[in-house]
Amino acid sequence: MILVLPTNGGNFSTLKTSVESVIFWREILKMKYGELAEISQWVVCEQNDYEKNRESYNELSLIGSKIIVVPRGFSTARDTKFKARALTYTLNVMDKEGLINENVWIYHQDDETKVGEDTMIGIMDYICQCWPQ
């Protein structure tokens, strides 16, 4: 499961809180239930924002988030803009890493979305119900 959080970096304290909630509950679930699933947290930002806030993004990386930087020159076939452009780039990265398949589930967050145990267990429960038996 990959929790994807696209951001424009406008409020790093809110962004950090959202990232920390995923990292915290991922570790709690691992302690309680073992390795039920690999859970990753990805932050997606624009290159300009990353360059302005490199230290803040590096801090998020150090606590366990993968940082995806959308290059300035990236464009989609239909010249998609904003968050959709960033998410398209992220899907391209996932595809190159072999993560676009029936075994990987993607959950999209917003900057201010914090998750709790109920969120993580709810997502995992949904995946188990949908998984081919």
N, CA and C of each residue as an Amber inpcrd file, in Angstrom:
protein
   399
   0.8560000  -1.1660000   0.0000000   0.0000000   0.0000000   0.0000000
   0.9030000   1.2300000   0.0000000   0.5910000   2.1510000  -0.8970000
   1.3360000   3.4090000  -0.9570000   0.3550000   4.5390000  -0.6860000
   0.6460000   5.3350000   0.3240000  -0.1460000   6.5170000   0.6240000
   0.5680000   7.6920000  -0.0310000  -0.0920000   8.3380000  -0.9930000
   0.5050000   9.3980000  -1.7960000  -0.0610000  10.7400000  -1.3560000
   0.8400000  11.6780000  -1.0720000   0.4400000  12.9900000  -0.5950000
   1.0680000  14.0570000  -1.4880000   0.3240000  14.5560000  -2.4710000
   0.8550000  15.6620000  -3.2780000   0.7330000  16.9640000  -2.5060000
   1.7280000  17.8360000  -2.6530000   1.7090000  19.0890000  -1.9060000
   2.3640000  20.2020000  -2.7080000   1.9500000  21.4200000  -2.4110000
   2.6430000  22.5770000  -2.9620000   3.5660000  23.1730000  -1.8970000
   3.6390000  22.5140000  -0.7450000   4.5510000  22.9420000   0.3100000
   4.1350000  24.1970000   1.0310000   2.8870000  24.5940000   0.9140000
   2.4210000  25.8370000   1.5150000   2.4890000  25.8810000   3.0290000
   2.2370000  24.7590000   3.6880000   2.2330000  24.7310000   5.1480000
   2.9580000  23.4630000   5.6110000   4.2430000  23.5990000   5.8840000
   5.0350000  22.4180000   6.2140000   4.6710000  21.7840000   7.5450000
   4.1960000  22.5570000   8.4980000   3.8310000  21.9330000   9.7730000
   2.6290000  21.0080000   9.5790000   1.6720000  21.4210000   8.7670000
   0.5180000  20.5660000   8.4650000   0.9550000  19.3550000   7.6600000
   1.7930000  19.5680000   6.6530000   2.3170000  18.4790000   5.8390000
   3.0680000  17.4680000   6.7010000   3.9230000  17.9630000   7.5760000
   4.7040000  17.0750000   8.4390000   3.7900000  16.2600000   9.3570000
   2.7450000  16.8820000   9.8880000   1.7940000  16.1730000  10.7470000
   1.1160000  15.0400000   9.9800000   0.7350000  15.3140000   8.7370000
   0.1060000  14.2760000   7.9120000   1.0650000  13.1240000   7.6570000
   2.2950000  13.4450000   7.2940000   3.3140000  12.4170000   7.0460000
   3.5680000  11.6110000   8.3140000   3.7390000  12.3000000   9.4300000
   4.0150000  11.6110000  10.6940000   2.8890000  10.6660000  11.0900000
   1.6420000  11.0350000  10.7690000   0.5330000  10.1530000  11.1420000
   0.6430000   8.8190000  10.4130000   1.0070000   8.8580000   9.1420000
   1.1700000   7.6120000   8.3850000   2.3230000   6.7970000   8.9360000
   3.4600000   7.4490000   9.1480000   4.6570000   6.7520000   9.6310000
   4.3820000   6.1410000  11.0080000   3.7480000   6.9010000  11.8860000
   3.4470000   6.4170000  13.2360000   2.5750000   5.1730000  13.1890000
   1.4470000   5.2660000  12.4660000   0.5100000   4.1330000  12.4440000
   1.0520000   2.9510000  11.6630000   1.8890000   3.2110000  10.6840000
   2.5410000   2.1060000   9.9750000   3.3810000   1.2910000  10.9550000
   4.1260000   1.9800000  11.8060000   4.9820000   1.2890000  12.7710000
   4.1710000   0.5910000  13.8640000   3.0930000   1.2170000  14.3130000
   2.2260000   0.5810000  15.3230000   1.6120000  -0.6930000  14.7550000
   1.1000000  -0.6190000  13.5190000   0.5090000  -1.8080000  12.9030000
   1.5440000  -2.9150000  12.7350000   2.7540000  -2.5420000  12.4040000
   3.8180000  -3.5280000  12.2460000   4.0990000  -4.2250000  13.5860000
   4.1100000  -3.4410000  14.6700000   4.3480000  -4.0300000  15.9930000
   3.1860000  -4.9300000  16.4130000   1.9500000  -4.5030000  16.1350000
   0.7720000  -5.2580000  16.5620000   0.5020000  -6.5000000  15.7230000
   0.7100000  -6.3720000  14.4030000   0.2790000  -7.4350000  13.5030000
   1.3960000  -8.0370000  12.6550000   2.5890000  -7.5330000  12.7880000
   3.6880000  -8.0210000  11.9610000   3.6170000  -7.4070000  10.5750000
   4.2930000  -8.0370000   9.6620000   4.3670000  -7.5270000   8.2890000
   3.1700000  -7.9910000   7.4720000   1.9950000  -7.4540000   7.7650000
   0.8060000  -7.7910000   6.9730000   0.9420000  -7.2950000   5.5510000
   1.4960000  -6.1200000   5.4310000   1.6520000  -5.4960000   4.1200000
   2.7770000  -4.4810000   4.2080000   3.3940000  -4.2270000   3.0830000
   4.3710000  -3.1480000   3.0280000   3.5940000  -1.8510000   2.8480000
   3.8380000  -0.8960000   3.7230000   3.1330000   0.3840000   3.6720000
   4.1700000   1.4820000   3.4730000   3.9990000   2.2340000   2.3940000
   4.9110000   3.3380000   2.0830000   4.1440000   4.6490000   2.0950000
   4.8630000   5.7220000   2.3910000   4.2750000   7.0550000   2.3670000
   5.1240000   7.8940000   1.4110000   4.5020000   8.4060000   0.3600000
   5.1920000   9.2160000  -0.6380000   4.6670000  10.6380000  -0.6070000
   5.5830000  11.6050000  -0.5770000   5.2310000  13.0180000  -0.7160000
   5.6560000  13.4370000  -2.1160000   4.7360000  14.0890000  -2.8290000
   4.9880000  14.5100000  -4.2030000   4.9880000  16.0360000  -4.2440000
   6.0910000  16.6110000  -4.7290000   6.1930000  18.0630000  -4.7860000
   6.8130000  18.5030000  -6.1080000   6.6330000  19.7500000  -6.4280000
   7.2170000  20.3380000  -7.6380000   8.6950000  20.6590000  -7.3900000
   9.4750000  20.6490000  -8.4550000  10.9120000  20.9040000  -8.3500000
  11.1970000  22.2690000  -7.7390000  10.4530000  23.3000000  -8.1400000
  10.6710000  24.6410000  -7.5800000  10.4850000  24.6390000  -6.0680000
   9.4230000  23.9970000  -5.6060000   9.1390000  23.9370000  -4.1740000
  10.2050000  23.1310000  -3.4460000  10.6170000  22.0280000  -4.0410000
  11.6600000  21.2080000  -3.4200000  12.9530000  22.0090000  -3.2600000
  13.3270000  22.7370000  -4.2910000  14.5660000  23.5150000  -4.2290000
  14.5040000  24.6050000  -3.1680000  13.3390000  25.2200000  -2.9800000
  13.1720000  26.2600000  -1.9600000  13.1520000  25.6830000  -0.5470000
  12.6800000  24.4370000  -0.4130000  12.4450000  23.8440000   0.9100000
  13.1560000  22.5000000   1.0790000  14.3130000  22.3730000   0.4990000
  15.0620000  21.1140000   0.4960000  15.2310000  20.5340000   1.9060000
  15.5670000  21.3690000   2.8720000  15.7740000  20.8770000   4.2410000
  14.5010000  20.2810000   4.8290000  13.3870000  20.9300000   4.5940000
  12.1130000  20.4180000   5.1180000  11.7650000  19.0820000   4.4790000
  11.9500000  18.9770000   3.1710000  11.6760000  17.7050000   2.4990000
  12.6460000  16.6180000   2.9500000  13.8950000  16.9830000   3.1570000
  14.8610000  16.0000000   3.6560000  14.4690000  15.5080000   5.0420000
  13.9130000  16.3920000   5.8560000  13.4350000  15.9860000   7.1860000
  12.3220000  14.9440000   7.0570000  11.4080000  15.1460000   6.1050000
  10.3410000  14.1700000   5.8800000  10.9130000  12.8420000   5.3940000
  11.9290000  12.9150000   4.5790000  12.5920000  11.7000000   4.1010000
  13.2420000  10.9480000   5.2580000  13.8630000  11.6720000   6.1540000
  14.5420000  11.0450000   7.2890000  13.5790000  10.3230000   8.2300000
  12.3150000  10.7720000   8.2880000  11.3670000  10.0840000   9.1700000
  10.6400000   8.9480000   8.4550000  10.9460000   8.7570000   7.1580000
  10.4160000   7.5750000   6.4890000   9.5370000   7.8000000   5.2780000
   9.4690000   9.0300000   4.7880000   8.6650000   9.3070000   3.6030000
   9.5600000   9.3000000   2.3720000   9.0280000   8.8160000   1.2660000
   9.7410000   8.8880000  -0.0050000   9.3320000  10.2010000  -0.6620000
  10.3050000  10.9780000  -1.0920000  10.0260000  12.2680000  -1.7120000
  10.1420000  12.1220000  -3.2260000   9.0670000  12.4620000  -3.9190000
   9.0340000  12.4320000  -5.3770000   9.0170000  13.8890000  -5.8460000
  10.0310000  14.2580000  -6.6210000  10.1410000  15.6270000  -7.1160000
   9.7580000  15.6370000  -8.5980000   8.7130000  16.3870000  -8.9210000
   8.2340000  16.4850000 -10.2990000   9.1040000  17.5140000 -11.0320000
   9.8340000  17.0790000 -12.0480000  10.7100000  18.0080000 -12.7690000
   9.9360000  19.1350000 -13.4450000  10.5410000  20.3120000 -13.4830000
   9.9120000  21.4680000 -14.1310000   9.4610000  21.1400000 -15.5540000
  10.2840000  20.4080000 -16.2670000  10.0230000  20.1520000 -17.6730000
   9.0480000  19.0260000 -17.9570000   8.5340000  18.3720000 -16.9150000
   7.6100000  17.2590000 -17.1440000   6.2750000  17.7740000 -17.6580000
   5.7760000  17.1310000 -18.6970000   4.4320000  17.4560000 -19.1770000
   3.7450000  16.1600000 -19.5990000   2.4420000  16.1950000 -19.5710000
   1.6480000  15.0350000 -19.9770000   1.2390000  15.1970000 -21.4390000
   0.7210000  14.1420000 -22.0150000   0.2880000  14.1730000 -23.4140000
  -0.7870000  15.2360000 -23.6490000  -1.6040000  15.4880000 -22.6280000
  -2.6910000  16.4800000 -22.7710000  -2.3950000  17.7630000 -21.9980000
  -1.1420000  17.9530000 -21.6430000  -0.7010000  19.1590000 -20.9350000
  -1.4710000  19.3910000 -19.6290000  -1.6400000  18.3100000 -18.8790000
  -2.3270000  18.3720000 -17.5930000  -1.5930000  19.3270000 -16.6520000
  -2.3130000  19.9800000 -15.7680000  -1.7330000  20.9710000 -14.8440000
  -1.9130000  20.5460000 -13.3930000  -1.1590000  21.1870000 -12.5260000
  -1.3000000  21.1490000 -11.0780000  -1.2000000  19.7380000 -10.4930000
  -2.1070000  19.4140000  -9.5920000  -2.0360000  18.1430000  -8.8660000
  -2.1430000  16.9480000  -9.8130000  -2.9790000  17.0430000 -10.8280000
  -3.1270000  15.9300000 -11.7740000  -1.8120000  15.6700000 -12.5070000
  -1.0780000  16.7240000 -12.8450000   0.2240000  16.5840000 -13.4910000
   1.1920000  15.8720000 -12.5470000   1.2170000  16.2970000 -11.2960000
   2.1180000  15.6840000 -10.3080000   1.7800000  14.2150000 -10.0830000
   0.4930000  13.9020000 -10.0120000   0.0920000  12.5100000  -9.8040000
   0.3900000  11.6470000 -11.0270000   0.2890000  12.2220000 -12.2170000
   0.6610000  11.4820000 -13.4220000   2.1530000  11.1530000 -13.3920000
   2.9610000  12.1210000 -13.0140000   4.4040000  11.8600000 -12.8940000
   4.6640000  10.7490000 -11.8730000   3.9610000  10.8020000 -10.7580000
   4.1170000   9.7950000  -9.7050000   3.7550000   8.4070000 -10.2220000
   2.6760000   8.3060000 -10.9700000   2.3070000   7.0190000 -11.5620000
   3.3900000   6.5200000 -12.5100000   4.0210000   7.4340000 -13.2460000
   5.1290000   7.0440000 -14.1180000   6.2910000   6.4750000 -13.3050000
   6.5950000   7.1130000 -12.1720000   7.6650000   6.6180000 -11.2850000
   7.2970000   5.2300000 -10.7650000   6.0630000   5.0900000 -10.3100000
   5.6130000   3.7920000  -9.8020000   5.7160000   2.7180000 -10.8760000
   5.3270000   3.0640000 -12.0850000   5.3970000   2.1110000 -13.1880000
   6.8400000   1.6810000 -13.4420000   7.7570000   2.6410000 -13.4750000
   9.1770000   2.3230000 -13.6830000   9.7250000   1.4350000 -12.5690000
   9.1760000   1.5870000 -11.3630000   9.6280000   0.7780000 -10.2250000
   8.8570000  -0.5380000 -10.1100000   7.9970000  -0.8130000 -11.0820000
   7.2370000  -2.0650000 -11.0860000   6.1240000  -2.1130000 -10.0590000
   5.6180000  -0.9480000  -9.6830000   4.6080000  -0.8810000  -8.6260000
   3.1810000  -0.7260000  -9.1420000   3.0030000  -0.7370000 -10.4370000
   1.6480000  -0.6620000 -10.9830000   1.2360000  -2.0960000 -11.3300000
   0.5720000  -2.7120000 -10.3700000   0.1060000  -4.0840000 -10.5650000
  -0.9910000  -4.3850000  -9.5440000  -1.5480000  -5.5670000  -9.6210000
  -2.6870000  -5.9170000  -8.7600000  -2.3140000  -6.0700000  -7.2860000
  -1.0310000  -6.0800000  -6.9750000  -0.5950000  -6.2480000  -5.5940000
  -0.3300000  -4.9290000  -4.8750000  -0.4250000  -3.8250000  -5.5940000
  -0.1360000  -2.5210000  -5.0010000  -1.4110000  -1.6890000  -4.9880000
  -1.7320000  -1.1690000  -3.8160000  -2.9060000  -0.3150000  -3.6460000
  -2.4110000   1.0870000  -3.3260000  -3.0520000   2.0830000  -3.9420000
  -2.6380000   3.4740000  -3.7780000  -3.7660000   4.2460000  -3.1140000
  -3.4190000   4.9520000  -2.0470000  -4.3800000   5.7790000  -1.3030000
  -3.9040000   7.2200000  -1.4260000  -4.7600000   8.1040000  -1.9260000
  -4.3900000   9.5040000  -2.1170000  -4.8060000  10.3260000  -0.9080000
  -3.8530000  11.0830000  -0.3930000  -4.0930000  11.9770000   0.7380000
  -4.0590000  13.4250000   0.2590000  -4.5600000  14.3110000   1.0990000
  -4.3540000  15.7430000   0.9210000  -3.3680000  16.1930000   1.9890000
  -2.8440000  17.4060000   1.8190000  -1.8570000  17.9430000   2.7720000
  -2.3180000  17.8260000   4.2220000  -3.6050000  18.0960000   4.4370000
  -4.1030000  18.1460000   5.8100000  -4.7500000  16.8480000   6.2680000
  -4.6080000  15.7780000   5.4860000  -5.2030000  14.4980000   5.8580000
  -4.3010000  13.7560000   6.8300000  -4.7900000  13.5690000   8.0410000
  -4.0720000  12.7320000   8.9990000  -4.7830000  11.3910000   9.0420000
  -4.0050000  10.3470000   9.1760000  -4.6100000   9.0240000   9.2880000
  -4.4690000   8.5410000  10.7230000  -5.3630000   7.6430000  11.0820000
  -5.3130000   6.9960000  12.3810000  -5.3090000   5.4930000  12.1830000
  -5.3310000   4.7790000  13.2820000  -5.3600000   3.3230000  13.2100000
  -6.5840000   2.8580000  12.4310000  -7.7260000   3.5250000  12.6540000
  -8.9500000   3.1350000  11.9550000  -8.8050000   3.2900000  10.4480000
  -8.1220000   4.3310000  10.0080000  -7.9040000   4.5380000   8.5750000
  -7.0650000   3.4170000   7.9920000  -5.9460000   3.1400000   8.6370000
  -5.0220000   2.1170000   8.1290000  -5.6810000   0.7340000   8.1250000
  -6.3420000   0.3950000   9.2160000  -7.0090000  -0.9100000   9.2940000
  -8.1700000  -0.9650000   8.3080000  -8.8960000   0.1400000   8.1600000
 -10.0010000   0.1820000   7.2030000  -9.5280000  -0.0450000   5.7810000
  -8.4320000   0.5890000   5.4040000  -7.8840000   0.3920000   4.0590000
  -7.4490000  -1.0530000   3.8810000  -6.7450000  -1.5860000   4.8720000
  -6.2650000  -2.9640000   4.7690000  -7.4370000  -3.9460000   4.7410000
  -8.4800000  -3.6800000   5.5160000  -9.6620000  -4.5330000   5.5020000
 -10.3260000  -4.5120000   4.1260000 -10.4250000  -3.3290000   3.5330000
 -11.0030000  -3.2060000   2.2010000 -10.1820000  -4.0030000   1.1870000
  -8.8680000  -3.8750000   1.2710000  -7.9960000  -4.6110000   0.3540000
  -8.2260000  -6.1140000   0.5070000  -8.3080000  -6.5850000   1.7390000
  -8.5210000  -8.0290000   1.9850000  -9.8440000  -8.4840000   1.3980000
 -10.8830000  -7.6580000   1.4790000 -12.1910000  -8.0190000   0.9340000
 -12.1740000  -8.0500000  -0.5860000 -11.3610000  -7.2200000  -1.2010000
 -11.3100000  -7.1410000  -2.6560000 -10.3290000  -8.1240000  -3.2670000
  -9.3970000  -8.5930000  -2.4610000  -8.3450000  -9.4930000  -2.9520000
  -8.9450000 -10.7690000  -3.4960000  -8.5070000 -11.1950000  -4.6780000
  -9.0440000 -12.4580000  -5.2150000  -8.7510000 -13.6200000  -4.2770000
  -9.7600000 -14.3810000  -3.9850000  -9.6070000 -15.5130000  -3.0530000
  -9.1720000 -16.7590000  -3.7840000
